[in-house]
């Protein structure tokens, strides 16, 4: 299985940190946030990834290259105009055949075990969810048993406290669905609208709870992420890139 990582955004709420650094490259315990995700993927034997880049894209591409230093295969697609997550997914369609794939927002910090649980799902797809105290800042899901009934985006009166974490298992059918949806607020095309369309068409998406999750979109959450990253993924992230490269030579299982 392949993974699609959405890393094209500007990280406006994290200025001035993101004036010269893509949000996905902000450091967590000595490693870029995007490296944390890639190492998590590697730990569950997902070694092929497509990264959607845009803002300051060269800083991501120059750092990770073809992924060989991580024992992975990494390819890139450029989202020239940032017009939403569904547009980013659609831009990467040519890299995926008729297969399920993981789709992860590069600003989501989550437990590695969550990927294993997503990979074990037998339904058409799945959404990771996290229980929050106040759902007004998040998209939340409505459930029907173990399945997702609907996804409601940032309502002033959210109907549940199960926040969408932007970590998905998606079917190939999501690509044509991304072409069918209409733009939402701000003229952006969102992946949750494509998922909602597929649910209406009869596809089954499970929801998979995650105990620890941070949407690293604000300065406050970024500071929180720096404190919990080692506990969340169970790895030491304080090695510089050069040390990581050396440790992986001849031992592809080393994270």
C-alpha positions in Angstrom: 0.0 0.0 0.0 1.1 3.6 -0.7 0.6 6.7 1.3 -0.4 10.2 0.1 0.8 13.0 2.3 -0.6 16.5 1.8 2.1 19.0 2.5 1.4 22.0 0.2 -0.1 24.4 2.6 1.4 27.7 3.8 0.8 27.4 7.5 -0.6 31.0 7.8 -1.5 30.7 11.4 2.1 29.6 12.3 3.7 32.8 11.0 6.4 34.0 11.4 7.8 30.4 11.7 6.5 29.6 8.3 7.7 32.6 6.5 10.9 30.7 5.4 10.0 27.2 6.3 7.1 25.0 5.1 4.7 24.0 7.9 5.5 20.3 7.2 9.2 21.0 7.9 8.8 22.6 11.3 11.0 20.6 13.7 9.7 18.2 16.4 12.4 16.9 18.7 15.1 17.6 16.1 13.3 16.2 13.0 10.9 17.8 10.6 7.2 17.1 11.2 7.0 15.4 7.8 9.9 13.1 8.7 8.0 12.0 11.8 5.1 10.9 9.5 7.4 9.1 7.0 9.2 7.2 9.8 5.8 6.2 11.2 4.8 4.9 7.8 8.1 3.0 7.4 7.5 1.3 10.8 4.3 -0.3 9.5 5.9 -1.3 6.2 4.5 1.4 4.1 7.6 2.3 2.1 6.1 4.1 -0.9 4.8 7.7 -0.5 3.7 10.5 -2.7 4.0 14.0 -1.2 1.9 16.8 -2.5 4.1 19.9 -2.3 3.5 23.6 -3.1 4.6 26.4 -0.8 8.4 26.4 -0.5 8.4 23.0 -2.2 12.1 22.9 -2.8 12.9 22.7 0.9 10.9 19.5 1.2 12.2 17.9 -2.0 15.8 18.8 -1.3 15.6 17.4 2.2 14.0 14.0 1.4 15.0 13.5 -2.2 13.8 10.1 -3.5 13.5 8.7 0.0 16.4 6.4 -0.3 18.0 7.8 2.9 14.9 6.7 4.8 14.7 3.3 3.1 11.6 4.5 1.2 10.5 5.5 -2.3 9.2 9.0 -2.4 7.7 10.8 -5.3 6.3 14.3 -5.6 3.4 16.2 -7.2 3.1 20.0 -7.2 -0.2 21.6 -6.3 0.4 24.9 -8.1 -2.6 26.6 -6.6 -3.8 25.8 -3.1 -7.5 25.2 -3.7 -8.2 22.6 -1.0 -7.4 19.0 0.1 -9.6 17.4 -2.6 -7.7 19.3 -5.3 -4.4 18.1 -3.8 -5.6 14.5 -3.8 -6.8 14.7 -7.4 -3.4 16.1 -8.4 -1.8 12.8 -7.3 -4.2 10.5 -9.1 -1.7 9.2 -11.7 0.4 7.7 -8.9 -2.3 5.3 -7.7 -4.0 2.4 -9.4 -7.2 0.7 -8.4 -6.2 0.3 -4.8 -6.7 1.7 -1.3 -4.2 4.1 0.0 -3.4 6.1 3.2 -4.0 9.8 3.0 -2.4 12.0 5.7 -2.3 15.7 6.3 1.3 16.7 7.1 0.2 18.8 10.1 -1.4 15.8 12.0 0.6 14.3 14.9 -0.9 10.9 15.9 0.0 7.5 17.3 1.9 5.2 15.0 -0.5 2.4 16.1 -3.2 4.3 14.3 -1.7 3.4 11.0 -1.8 -0.3 11.8 -5.4 -0.1 12.7 -6.3 1.7 9.4 -4.4 -0.8 7.4 -6.4 -3.6 9.0 -9.8 -2.1 7.9 -11.7 -4.3 5.5 -14.4 -1.8 4.5 -14.2 0.6 1.6 -12.3 3.2 3.6 -11.9 4.7 7.1 -11.5 8.0 9.0 -9.4 8.4 12.1 -11.3 10.3 14.8 -10.3 11.8 18.2 -12.6 12.7 21.0 -12.4 16.4 21.8 -14.0 18.6 24.5 -15.2 21.2 22.0 -15.9 20.2 18.4 -16.5 23.7 17.1 -12.9 24.1 15.8 -13.0 20.8 13.9 -14.9 18.7 11.4 -16.8 16.1 13.4 -18.4 12.8 12.3 -21.8 11.3 12.9 -21.7 7.5 13.3 -23.9 4.6 12.6 -22.4 1.7 14.6 -18.8 1.4 13.6 -19.4 3.3 10.3 -19.3 7.0 9.4 -22.8 8.4 8.7 -21.7 11.9 7.9 -19.0 14.5 8.4 -19.9 18.0 9.6 -17.4 20.8 9.0 -16.7 23.3 11.9 -20.3 23.9 13.0 -21.0 26.4 15.8 -23.2 23.7 17.3 -21.3 20.4 16.4 -23.5 17.3 16.6 -20.7 15.2 18.1 -17.3 15.5 19.7 -15.6 13.0 17.4 -13.1 15.2 15.5 -11.9 14.2 12.1 -8.0 13.9 12.3 -7.3 14.1 8.5 -5.8 10.7 8.6 -7.7 8.4 6.1 -7.8 5.1 4.4 -9.3 5.9 1.0 -10.5 3.9 -2.0 -9.6 4.7 -5.5 -13.1 5.8 -6.1 -12.3 9.0 -4.2 -10.6 10.4 -7.3 -13.7 10.6 -9.5 -15.6 11.8 -6.4 -13.1 14.7 -6.1 -14.1 15.7 -9.6 -17.8 15.7 -8.8 -17.9 17.8 -5.7 -18.6 21.6 -5.6 -16.3 24.1 -3.9 -17.0 24.9 -0.3 -16.2 28.0 1.8 -13.5 30.1 0.3 -13.8 28.3 -3.0 -11.8 25.3 -1.9 -12.5 21.7 -2.7 -12.4 19.5 0.4 -11.7 15.8 0.7 -14.4 15.3 3.3 -17.0 16.4 0.7 -15.7 13.6 -1.6 -16.0 11.1 1.2 -19.5 12.3 2.0 -20.4 11.8 -1.6 -19.1 8.3 -1.6 -21.0 7.5 1.6 -24.2 8.7 -0.1 -23.4 6.4 -3.0 -23.3 3.4 -0.7 -19.6 3.0 0.2 -18.8 2.1 3.8 -16.3 4.0 5.8 -15.4 2.9 9.3 -14.3 5.3 12.0 -11.1 4.4 13.9 -10.6 6.2 17.3 -7.2 7.6 18.1 -6.3 8.4 21.7 -3.6 11.0 21.1 -3.7 13.5 18.3 -2.7 17.1 17.6 -3.6 19.3 14.7 -0.4 21.3 14.5 -2.0 24.4 13.0 -1.4 27.0 15.7 1.5 28.1 17.8 -0.1 26.7 20.9 -0.6 23.3 19.4 2.9 23.3 17.9 4.4 23.8 21.3 2.2 21.0 22.6 3.3 18.7 19.8 7.0 19.3 20.6 6.3 17.9 24.1 4.3 14.8 23.2 5.9 13.6 20.0 8.2 11.0 21.5 5.4 9.5 23.6 3.0 9.5 20.6 5.3 7.6 18.2 7.5 5.7 20.6 10.7 6.9 18.8 13.6 9.2 19.6 13.3 12.1 17.1 16.4 14.0 18.3 18.8 12.6 15.6 20.0 14.9 12.9 19.3 13.8 9.3 22.9 12.9 8.7 22.9 10.5 11.7 19.7 9.0 10.5 21.1 8.3 7.1 24.1 6.5 8.5 22.0 4.4 10.8 19.9 3.2 7.9 22.7 2.0 5.7 22.6 -1.8 5.4 19.7 -1.9 7.9 16.5 -0.9 6.2 14.4 -1.8 9.3 16.0 0.9 11.4 13.6 3.9 11.8 
